[in-house]
Amino acid sequence: AGLATSTVYEVIFAVVAPTAAEVAAHAGEITWTIETWAYPYGALPTNTNDGESREFPLVEQYTFQVYAARVPPTAEVEITLYVKPGLDAPTSLLIVAPLSFNFSSNCLVSGGAYVESCYPTADTTDGRKTATLALVDTGLTAATSDIIIKATAPSAEPSDISWFIEGRDSYTDTQYGWGEATGLEIEQMADATVIYPAVPGLD
C-alpha cells in the first residue's frame, strides 16, 4: 500500500558506529541520507533529505580505573585515577562517584601534568555526587595515572560501587568520551571485643 502522506512514521533499527580512527579519517560531518522510492523504481527517489540530517556526534569510550590503599567507612580517602582519553583531548573531566560518597570543596590532592583544580558539581538525577576536574588549556592528551583526588566514603558499601568519568570540551560543552571503573570496596572495622582480668570477690 505504501506510505501515506502527512503521516509520521517511526523506524527503529540497530547500527554499528564507526571507530574514532574511522571518524578522524572521514574528516567531515557524519550525517544520514533518507530516501523513499516508488515501485517500480525509477531513476530518482520520490523524497529525499539530501543527506542534510542532524549530525550524530560520536563519543569515545575511555579506559578508566580507580585505586585506593584502603577505604574505611566514613573516612576521607585519597583515590588515584587512571584515565586514557581518545583522539579528542578533553579540557574538563566529570567524575561521578557511587551513591553516598561525597566530595569536599577542594578535592584535588595531586593533578599531575594535566589537572589544575577539583571541585564538587551538581548531583546526578539518581543522587550520585559529582566533581569536575579542570584541565590545562591543551587538555588531556595522553594516558595518566598521576591524578589523585579525595572523597569521603559512606558508612556502608553501596549496592553499585562503579565510578564513571566523562570528558568534555569546557568551552563548547561538547562531550568527547566516557568511561566506567570497577569501584572501591568499603573495609569495615573488624568486630571489637574487650578482655579484662577477673577481680576476686567481685560479682
C-alpha positions as CSV (number, residue, x, y, z in Angstrom):
1,A,0.0,0.0,0.0
2,G,3.0,2.3,0.5
3,L,3.3,5.2,2.9
4,A,0.5,7.6,3.5
5,T,1.1,11.3,3.0
6,S,1.1,13.7,6.0
7,T,1.8,10.8,8.3
8,V,4.7,10.5,10.8
9,Y,6.4,7.1,10.8
10,E,9.0,5.9,13.4
11,V,11.6,3.4,12.3
12,I,13.9,1.8,14.9
13,F,17.0,-0.2,13.8
14,A,20.4,-1.1,15.1
15,V,23.7,0.1,13.6
16,V,27.4,-0.3,14.3
17,A,29.1,3.1,15.0
18,P,32.5,3.8,13.4
19,T,35.6,3.8,15.4
20,A,37.3,7.0,16.5
21,A,40.1,6.4,13.9
22,E,37.5,6.0,11.1
23,V,35.8,9.2,12.2
24,A,39.1,11.0,12.1
25,A,39.9,9.6,8.6
26,H,36.4,10.7,7.3
27,A,37.4,14.3,8.3
28,G,33.9,15.7,7.9
29,E,30.4,15.7,9.3
30,I,28.6,12.4,9.7
31,T,25.0,12.7,8.5
32,W,22.3,10.4,7.4
33,T,20.6,10.2,3.9
34,I,17.0,9.2,4.0
35,E,15.1,8.5,0.7
36,T,11.7,7.0,-0.3
37,W,11.2,5.2,-3.6
38,A,8.1,4.2,-5.6
39,Y,7.8,0.7,-7.1
40,P,8.6,0.1,-9.9
41,Y,11.8,2.0,-9.1
42,G,12.5,5.0,-11.2
43,A,15.7,6.9,-11.8
44,L,15.1,9.2,-8.8
45,P,13.6,8.8,-5.3
46,T,10.2,10.2,-4.6
47,N,11.5,12.1,-1.5
48,T,15.0,12.7,0.0
49,N,16.6,14.8,2.7
50,D,19.7,15.3,0.5
51,G,21.9,14.0,3.3
52,E,21.2,17.1,5.4
53,S,20.1,15.4,8.6
54,R,21.4,16.5,12.0
55,E,24.9,15.3,12.7
56,F,25.3,12.5,15.2
57,P,28.4,13.3,17.3
58,L,30.3,10.1,18.4
59,V,31.5,9.7,21.9
60,E,34.6,7.5,22.6
61,Q,34.9,5.1,25.5
62,Y,37.8,5.9,27.8
63,T,39.9,3.4,29.8
64,F,39.2,4.4,33.4
65,Q,40.4,2.9,36.7
66,V,40.3,4.0,40.3
67,Y,42.7,2.9,43.1
68,A,42.9,3.5,46.9
69,A,45.2,2.0,49.5
70,R,42.2,1.2,51.7
71,V,38.7,2.7,52.2
72,P,37.5,2.7,55.8
73,P,33.9,3.7,56.4
74,T,33.2,7.5,56.8
75,A,36.9,8.3,56.2
76,E,38.3,10.8,53.8
77,V,40.3,8.7,51.3
78,E,42.8,9.5,48.6
79,I,41.8,8.0,45.2
80,T,44.2,7.6,42.3
81,L,42.7,7.8,38.8
82,Y,44.0,6.2,35.7
83,V,42.5,7.8,32.5
84,K,43.3,7.1,28.9
85,P,41.4,9.6,26.6
86,G,40.5,9.2,23.0
87,L,41.5,11.2,19.9
88,D,40.0,14.5,21.1
89,A,41.6,15.9,24.2
90,P,39.0,16.9,26.8
91,T,39.6,20.1,28.8
92,S,37.4,19.0,31.7
93,L,36.6,15.7,33.4
94,L,33.4,15.0,35.3
95,I,33.8,12.3,38.0
96,V,30.7,10.5,39.2
97,A,31.1,8.6,42.5
98,P,28.9,5.8,43.8
99,L,25.9,6.7,46.0
100,S,26.8,8.1,49.5
101,F,30.4,9.1,48.6
102,N,31.0,12.8,48.9
103,F,33.5,15.3,47.6
104,S,35.0,18.2,49.6
105,S,35.1,21.8,48.3
106,N,38.7,21.3,47.2
107,C,39.0,17.7,46.2
108,L,42.4,17.8,44.4
109,V,45.4,16.1,46.1
110,S,47.7,15.9,43.1
111,G,46.9,16.9,39.5
112,G,50.0,15.7,37.7
113,A,50.7,17.5,34.5
114,Y,47.0,18.0,33.5
115,V,44.7,18.8,36.3
116,E,44.5,22.4,37.8
117,S,41.6,22.0,40.2
118,C,38.8,19.8,41.5
119,Y,35.5,21.0,42.9
120,P,32.1,19.5,43.6
121,T,29.3,19.9,41.0
122,A,25.6,19.1,40.7
123,D,24.3,15.7,41.7
124,T,23.1,13.3,39.1
125,T,19.4,12.5,38.8
126,D,19.8,9.4,41.0
127,G,21.6,11.3,43.7
128,R,25.3,10.5,43.0
129,K,27.8,13.1,43.9
130,T,30.0,14.5,41.1
131,A,33.2,16.5,40.9
132,T,34.7,18.4,38.0
133,L,38.4,18.3,37.2
134,A,39.5,21.5,35.4
135,L,42.4,20.7,33.0
136,V,45.1,22.7,31.4
137,D,44.2,24.6,28.1
138,T,45.7,21.8,25.9
139,G,43.6,19.2,27.6
140,L,44.3,15.6,28.5
141,T,46.4,14.5,25.5
142,A,47.7,11.2,26.9
143,A,47.0,8.5,29.4
144,T,47.8,9.5,33.0
145,S,47.9,7.8,36.4
146,D,49.1,10.9,38.3
147,I,45.7,12.3,39.3
148,I,44.8,11.9,42.9
149,I,41.5,13.2,44.4
150,K,39.9,12.9,47.8
151,A,36.4,11.8,48.7
152,T,34.6,10.8,51.9
153,A,33.4,7.2,52.0
154,P,30.0,6.2,53.2
155,S,29.4,4.2,56.4
156,A,28.3,1.1,54.4
157,E,29.1,-0.1,50.9
158,P,26.5,0.9,48.3
159,S,24.9,-1.7,46.1
160,D,26.6,-0.3,43.0
161,I,30.2,0.7,43.5
162,S,31.0,1.7,39.9
163,W,32.7,5.1,39.2
164,F,32.1,7.0,36.0
165,I,34.1,9.6,34.1
166,E,33.0,12.0,31.3
167,G,35.4,14.0,29.2
168,R,34.2,17.4,27.7
169,D,35.4,20.5,26.0
170,S,34.9,23.1,28.7
171,Y,34.4,25.9,26.1
172,T,31.7,24.3,23.9
173,D,30.4,21.7,26.4
174,T,30.9,19.0,23.7
175,Q,31.1,15.5,25.2
176,Y,34.2,13.7,23.9
177,G,34.1,10.4,25.9
178,W,33.1,8.5,28.9
179,G,34.4,5.5,31.0
180,E,33.4,3.2,33.8
181,A,35.6,1.8,36.5
182,T,35.2,-1.0,39.0
183,G,34.7,0.6,42.3
184,L,36.3,0.5,45.7
185,E,35.1,-1.8,48.5
186,I,34.4,-0.3,51.9
187,E,36.6,-2.1,54.5
188,Q,34.6,-2.4,57.7
189,M,36.4,-2.5,61.0
190,A,36.7,-5.9,62.5
191,D,34.4,-6.7,65.4
192,A,35.8,-5.2,68.6
193,T,35.9,-7.1,72.0
194,V,37.1,-6.1,75.5
195,I,39.1,-8.6,77.6
196,Y,39.7,-7.8,81.3
197,P,41.0,-9.9,84.1
198,A,38.8,-11.3,86.8
199,V,38.6,-9.4,90.2
200,P,38.4,-11.6,93.3
201,G,35.2,-11.0,95.4
202,L,33.5,-9.0,92.6
203,D,30.4,-10.5,91.0
